[in-house]
Amino acid sequence: MKKIQAVIFDFDGVIVDTVPLYYKATKVIADKLGVTFTAEMNQRLQGVNRKQTIMTLLKDSRRNYSEQEVYELGEQKNEEYKKLIQNLDEKVVRPGIQLLLGELKKRGIPTAVASSSSNAPYLIEKIGLSSYFDHIVDVKKVKKGKPNPEIFLTAARQLQIPSQDCIAIEDGRAGLEGIQKANMFSVGVGEDEMMKNADLYVEKTEELTFEKLAKSYDEFFQAK
């Protein structure tokens, strides 16, 4: 049986339910700019960094924005988001995730977080999950955002596990593409149709048990 070597997690939408908060924070900026921003657009932008999010919003704008203005809008969006996460606690952890993390830790399987959010380390500490992760990739040191595979390859390097032996879990389109480019076993979570292109798909996080992960991972390699 092909054993799990390492598991890399996206953060927003996989470990915690912060996707609606990103929508609220981004909507404030969209309204300020007078451009459309819907919940569906928010879902499509999961895993995309701050600058890319603002650039996507500005596609509908009637004027051109300088690099500095794009940066400042991104910072404003982040400030709105930081206000919203002040009172978050362990209740935002997605169902079944702490159980899965506990199983991985018990078996000595290394784990990492590969998130486009610079707020992930702060939140992981705040919701009491720090002890479950061996590494959190510093997104500020990642040159290329998702869908580029750099963040996932960095996580694998930090865990000292070959990328092709890693499992990575995502709920966003950009992230899933990044995992596939990194040649990792991909797990897609959520209702986005694109997640069904992953090697293992689950609609809800509570379906993602260690047993299911181990079985799918083994079957994937047996089929090769």
C-alpha positions as CSV (number, residue, x, y, z in Angstrom):
1,M,0.0,0.0,0.0
2,K,1.3,3.5,-1.0
3,K,1.6,5.4,2.3
4,I,0.9,9.1,2.7
5,Q,4.2,11.0,3.0
6,A,3.0,14.6,3.6
7,V,-0.2,16.7,3.4
8,I,-0.3,20.4,2.3
9,F,-3.3,22.4,3.1
10,D,-4.7,25.6,1.7
11,F,-6.1,27.7,4.5
12,D,-9.2,29.8,3.6
13,G,-12.1,27.5,2.7
14,V,-10.3,24.3,3.6
15,I,-9.2,24.8,7.3
16,V,-11.4,27.7,8.1
17,D,-14.7,29.2,6.8
18,T,-13.4,32.7,6.0
19,V,-14.6,32.8,2.4
20,P,-17.7,35.0,3.3
21,L,-15.4,37.4,5.1
22,Y,-13.3,37.8,2.0
23,Y,-16.4,38.6,0.1
24,K,-17.4,41.3,2.6
25,A,-14.0,42.9,2.6
26,T,-13.6,42.9,-1.2
27,K,-17.2,44.1,-1.7
28,V,-16.3,47.3,0.3
29,I,-13.6,48.0,-2.2
30,A,-15.7,47.0,-5.2
31,D,-18.5,49.4,-4.1
32,K,-16.0,52.2,-3.6
33,L,-14.7,51.6,-7.2
34,G,-18.3,51.3,-8.5
35,V,-17.7,47.8,-10.0
36,T,-19.6,44.6,-9.7
37,F,-18.5,41.9,-7.3
38,T,-20.6,38.8,-6.6
39,A,-20.3,35.8,-4.3
40,E,-19.6,33.7,-7.4
41,M,-16.7,36.0,-8.4
42,N,-15.4,35.7,-4.8
43,Q,-15.4,31.9,-5.0
44,R,-13.5,32.1,-8.3
45,L,-10.8,34.3,-6.7
46,Q,-10.2,32.0,-3.8
47,G,-6.4,31.4,-3.4
48,V,-5.6,34.4,-5.6
49,N,-3.3,37.0,-4.0
50,R,-4.4,40.6,-3.1
51,K,-2.9,42.3,-6.1
52,Q,-4.5,39.8,-8.6
53,T,-7.9,40.3,-6.8
54,I,-7.7,44.1,-7.2
55,M,-6.6,43.8,-10.8
56,T,-9.6,41.5,-11.5
57,L,-12.0,44.1,-9.9
58,L,-10.4,46.9,-12.0
59,K,-11.1,45.1,-15.3
60,D,-14.6,46.7,-15.1
61,S,-13.3,50.1,-14.1
62,R,-13.5,53.1,-16.5
63,R,-10.0,54.5,-15.7
64,N,-6.5,53.2,-15.4
65,Y,-4.9,52.7,-12.0
66,S,-1.2,53.0,-11.2
67,E,0.8,50.3,-9.5
68,Q,0.8,52.3,-6.3
69,E,-3.0,52.8,-6.4
70,V,-3.5,49.0,-7.0
71,Y,-1.2,48.4,-4.0
72,E,-3.1,50.8,-1.8
73,L,-6.5,49.3,-2.7
74,G,-5.1,45.9,-1.8
75,E,-4.0,47.2,1.6
76,Q,-7.4,48.8,2.1
77,K,-9.0,45.4,1.3
78,N,-6.7,43.7,3.8
79,E,-7.5,46.3,6.5
80,E,-11.3,45.6,6.0
81,Y,-10.6,41.8,6.3
82,K,-8.5,42.3,9.4
83,K,-11.4,44.1,11.1
84,L,-13.6,41.1,10.3
85,I,-11.3,38.5,11.7
86,Q,-10.6,40.1,15.1
87,N,-13.3,38.1,16.9
88,L,-12.8,34.7,15.2
89,D,-12.2,31.7,17.3
90,E,-12.0,27.9,16.9
91,K,-15.7,27.8,15.8
92,V,-14.5,28.8,12.3
93,V,-12.5,25.6,11.8
94,R,-14.2,23.6,9.1
95,P,-16.0,20.4,10.2
96,G,-13.8,17.3,10.3
97,I,-10.5,19.2,9.7
98,Q,-9.2,19.1,13.3
99,L,-10.0,15.4,13.4
100,L,-8.0,14.9,10.1
101,L,-5.1,16.9,11.4
102,G,-5.1,14.9,14.7
103,E,-5.0,11.6,12.7
104,L,-2.0,12.9,10.6
105,K,-0.2,14.1,13.7
106,K,-0.8,10.8,15.5
107,R,0.8,8.9,12.5
108,G,3.7,11.3,12.3
109,I,2.8,12.5,8.8
110,P,4.2,16.0,8.2
111,T,1.9,18.9,7.3
112,A,2.2,22.4,5.9
113,V,0.0,25.3,5.0
114,A,0.3,26.9,1.6
115,S,-1.9,29.9,1.7
116,S,-2.0,33.1,-0.4
117,S,-3.2,35.0,2.8
118,S,-0.6,36.8,4.8
119,N,-3.0,36.6,7.7
120,A,-2.9,32.8,7.8
121,P,-0.2,32.4,10.5
122,Y,-2.0,34.9,12.8
123,L,-5.3,33.1,12.4
124,I,-3.8,29.6,12.8
125,E,-2.4,30.7,16.2
126,K,-5.7,32.5,17.1
127,I,-7.8,29.4,16.5
128,G,-5.4,27.0,18.3
129,L,-4.2,24.9,15.4
130,S,-0.5,25.8,15.4
131,S,0.7,22.6,17.0
132,Y,-0.8,20.6,14.1
133,F,1.5,22.1,11.4
134,D,5.2,21.6,10.8
135,H,5.5,24.5,8.4
136,I,3.5,27.5,7.2
137,V,4.8,28.9,3.9
138,D,5.7,32.6,4.2
139,V,3.7,34.0,1.3
140,K,5.7,37.2,1.4
141,K,8.7,35.2,0.2
142,V,6.8,33.6,-2.7
143,K,7.4,35.4,-5.9
144,K,4.6,34.0,-8.0
145,G,1.1,33.5,-6.7
146,K,-1.3,30.7,-7.5
147,P,-2.0,29.2,-10.1
148,N,1.9,29.1,-10.2
149,P,3.0,26.0,-8.3
150,E,5.7,27.8,-6.4
151,I,3.9,27.9,-3.0
152,F,3.2,24.2,-3.1
153,L,6.8,23.3,-4.2
154,T,8.1,25.5,-1.4
155,A,5.9,23.7,1.1
156,A,7.2,20.3,-0.1
157,R,10.8,21.6,0.1
158,Q,10.3,22.8,3.7
159,L,8.8,19.4,4.6
160,Q,11.7,17.7,2.8
161,I,9.3,15.4,0.9
162,P,9.5,15.1,-3.0
163,S,6.6,17.1,-4.5
164,Q,5.3,14.0,-6.3
165,D,4.9,12.3,-2.9
166,C,2.8,15.1,-1.4
167,I,-1.0,15.4,-1.2
168,A,-2.4,19.0,-1.4
169,I,-5.9,20.1,-0.5
170,E,-7.6,23.1,-2.1
171,D,-11.0,24.7,-2.6
172,G,-10.0,27.4,-5.1
173,R,-9.5,27.1,-8.9
174,A,-6.1,28.8,-8.9
175,G,-4.8,26.6,-6.1
176,L,-6.0,23.4,-7.7
177,E,-4.2,24.4,-10.9
178,G,-1.1,25.0,-8.9
179,I,-1.2,21.6,-7.2
180,Q,-1.6,19.9,-10.6
181,K,1.3,21.9,-12.0
182,A,3.4,20.8,-9.0
183,N,2.6,17.1,-9.9
184,M,1.0,16.4,-6.5
185,F,-2.0,14.3,-5.6
186,S,-4.8,16.9,-5.6
187,V,-7.8,17.0,-3.3
188,G,-10.6,19.4,-4.3
189,V,-13.1,20.5,-1.7
190,G,-16.4,22.4,-2.1
191,E,-19.2,23.1,-4.5
192,D,-17.2,24.7,-7.3
193,E,-17.5,22.4,-10.4
194,M,-13.8,22.8,-11.1
195,M,-12.9,20.9,-7.9
196,K,-14.2,17.8,-9.5
197,N,-11.1,17.8,-11.7
198,A,-9.0,16.9,-8.6
199,D,-7.7,13.3,-8.0
200,L,-10.1,13.2,-5.0
201,Y,-13.2,15.3,-4.8
202,V,-15.3,15.9,-1.7
203,E,-18.2,18.4,-1.4
204,K,-17.7,19.0,2.3
205,T,-14.7,18.9,4.6
206,E,-16.3,16.4,7.0
207,E,-16.1,13.8,4.2
208,L,-12.3,14.2,4.1
209,T,-11.4,11.5,6.6
210,F,-7.9,10.0,7.0
211,E,-9.2,6.6,5.8
212,K,-10.7,8.1,2.6
213,L,-7.6,10.1,1.9
214,A,-5.3,7.0,2.4
215,K,-7.6,4.7,0.3
216,S,-7.8,7.2,-2.6
217,Y,-4.1,7.9,-2.6
218,D,-3.3,4.2,-2.7
219,E,-5.8,3.5,-5.4
220,F,-4.4,6.4,-7.5
221,F,-0.9,4.9,-7.5
222,Q,-2.2,1.3,-8.0
223,A,-4.0,2.5,-11.2
224,K,-0.8,4.0,-12.6
